[in-house]
Amino acid sequence: MTEARLELADPQQEVERIEAFIRERLERSGRRLGVIALSGGVDSALVATLAVRALGHERVVSQALPDDEGSAAADEEDAAQLAQELNITHRRISLAEPLGALHRALSQVGLMGNSAAWANVKPRLRMIVNYFVANSLDGLVLGTGNKSELLLGYFTKFGDGGVDLLPIGQLYKAQVRQMARHLHLPPAIIAKQPSAGLWPGQTDEEELGGSYEQIDLILHCLHDRRLSAEETIRELALDPTLVQRVAQMFRQSEHKRRMPLMPGAQQ
């Protein structure tokens, strides 16, 4: 099996389907704008491009949400340049001060946290700002999560997972890149190493322990084809440890893809 097996048969048809989805959902909601956190990565760049194609540049706004730790200046520059090319209103809103204030407030009551706790604070602060912008400007928050991240649970619950729409949530990372190439997004953005910007030098693939090309294939077997981890190992010539790790992440993150569970309710 190769990455080509996961490519979209007709990327233009999928582009048009997503654009129609964005238009329809904005119309049904009665909201005026699409609001996007633009990181400088391929996922947010693709969502912004699709939103502008669907709604027009005057109905899309974006914001960069840097902090003093995990944000790279080059990513900010790429986001600002893309926003300029798309002719959308773009704001830089620093999270450094609220992050510092929260750190001080929690430290004063003895809650120092750990790296995982603080890594999740940043996406949740970004979510607060995204919804402040959306509520202020009569918009919906357009999420930038893709299918690979959603199936892995590789997102922060009520953080970057807290959105109104997920326009590319049905696309694996390989398909996101394919669509980005189809729409002629900047090659530097397409080729960029994916990162959530949670700490300096952080990359998705290093943290996950494998490339998205490998992980997409594993998830395709586990989720789309309903194969077991053992069957997936036999199917793919990949490291069994990676397959088992992805299978565990897929299984243990189910709660992140559902509404909060209630006792007695049918799940």
C-alpha positions, 0 to 999 in steps of 0.5 A: 500500500502506498500514500497514493491509495489515500489521494483524492480521486478528484480534488476539484470535486472535493474542493467544491463540496467543501466550499458548498458546505461552508456556504450552506452552514454559514447561511443556516447559522445566520452568521456573517463571517468565517473566523480562522486562527491562521498559524502559517501551517498548511491546514489553516492555510487551506481552510482560509483559502477554501473559505475565501473561495466559498464566501468571498474575502470580505466575509473571512477574518483571521488572527495569528495567536503567538506567545513568547515560547512556542511561536516561530517568527517565520510562521507568523510571517507566512500567515500574514503573507497568506492573509495579504494574498487572500485580501482578508482582515488579519490581526496579530493577538499576542497570548504572552500576557494572558499566559503569564497572568494565568501562570502567576495566578495558578502558581500563587495557589500551589498549582505549578502544572506540568508540560502536558498541562501547560501545553493544553492551556495554549490551545484553550486560550486560542479558542477563547480568542477565536470565539471572542472574535467570532462573537464580536463580528457575528461569525462562526469559528472554522476549525483547521483539524484534519482527519489524521489529527481527529482520529489520533485525538491529536488535538486539545479538547475544548481547545483547537477542538473547540470550533463550529465547523471542521471543513477539512475534518474528512481529509487525511494529512496526505489529502490536505497536502494534495488539495493544497497543491491543487489550489496552488498554495505556497510551496513553502507552507505545504512542505513545512514540518507540521507543528502545533507551536506548543513549545520551541522546536516542537513538531507533530511527527517527532511527538507522534513517533512516525511520519504522517504518510505512515500514520495516515496509512495505519489509520486508514486500515484501522478506521476506514477498513476496520482492520485490527492492529494485528491485521494492519501490521500484516498489511503494512510493512511498517514498524509494529510498535508504531502501529500499536501506538497509533491503534492505542491513540485511536482507541483511547481518544474516542471520548474526544470525538464525542459529546460528553458522556452521561450515565444511562444515556445511549452512547 
